[in-house]
Amino acid sequence: MLPRVGAGLHLSGLRVTVGPPDRRVTAVDGIDLSVAPGEVVAVVGESGCGKSTLLRAVCGLLPRDATLEGTLAWDGTPLPAPGDPGWAALRREVLGVVFQEPGEALNPTRRIANQVIEALPPLPRARRKAAAAALLARAGFPEPEAVLGAYPHALSGGQRQRILAALALARDPALLLADEPTAHLDPTLAAQLLEVLFRGPGPAAPPTPSADRAALWVTHDLAWAARLATRVDVMYAGRVVERGPARAVLEAPRHPYTAGLVAAVPRPGRELAPIPGAPPSLLSPPAGCRFHPRCPRATERCAQVRPEWRAGVACHHPLEAPR
């Protein structure tokens, strides 16, 4: 088993290529990323930019036709290769994972009670149901005993999503991976669940996970990312284009793409300003800066030369940093 206390996630030069031989795409293109204990790192960007593929690489659930290059390590220990049987123990004892499609993760033939109890640490039989009910109550179910007796098909998508969150937290994981965990929830329940996942229960909880938990969170919700994340990585077309403290990046973005994402967030009294155009096909991504066909600051250099990292942003013409 990989170490738990003082652990951290480290990715270096991560590259993931997927698809059939005649249509291979590089969904994740040379990403470096780290998440230390006590941190919540949010990965944001438009659909199709590689966020979910990145998360699946970290938990060993890439498609069989995927090719993975680079380094993935947990506290300095390389993670198992794809298909390695060591992943089973790792997911059981170290990882907690919440995906956005609960229908793919819950067994339709088993009651919720059986699935929740199976996810909990070993307990005396007399305590199992109470522990399962307490876990569902923490995930926002006012009557958890009734839910425990149900099958997944009898529950709404939002209820199933909250059960997935409860399962992810069942063993107090050292590394929490969350892919759009509130995709099927109304705003009130979404807020409650995010607080549980990334802050812990109770009004006196600190604004970070427990001291020995790292969290990697894929989300479209910039407002909640600014509120709950420690740091943010902005992805575009398989690459990270900006990173830094969450509030600093999302309140004063320096990459034109990040600025476009922020401007597209609905706010009272402000007209939406969508980013023109659409993300490029990863079958034939643009040369140079991949955002240049949509960028209002682009020059000929942007179309030819890949920008280097400077002060947390990969851009030839970044927006001015606030003084």
Secondary structure, DSSP 8 states (H G I E B T S, - for coil): ----TT--EEEEEEEEEES-GGG-EEEEEEEEEEE-TT-EEEEE--TTSSHHHHHHHHTT---TT-EEEEEEEETTEE---TT-THHHHHHHHTEEEE-S-GGGTS-TTS-HHHHHHHHS----HHHHHHHHHHHHHHTT-SSHHHHHTS-GGGS-HHHHHHHHHHHHHTT--SEEEEESTTTTS-HHHHHHHHHHHHT-SSTT--SSS-TT-EEEEE-S-HHHHHHH-SEEEEEETTEEEEEEEHHHHHHS--SHHHHHHHHTS-BTTB-----SS----TTS--SSSTTGGG-TT--HHHHHS---EETTEE-SS------
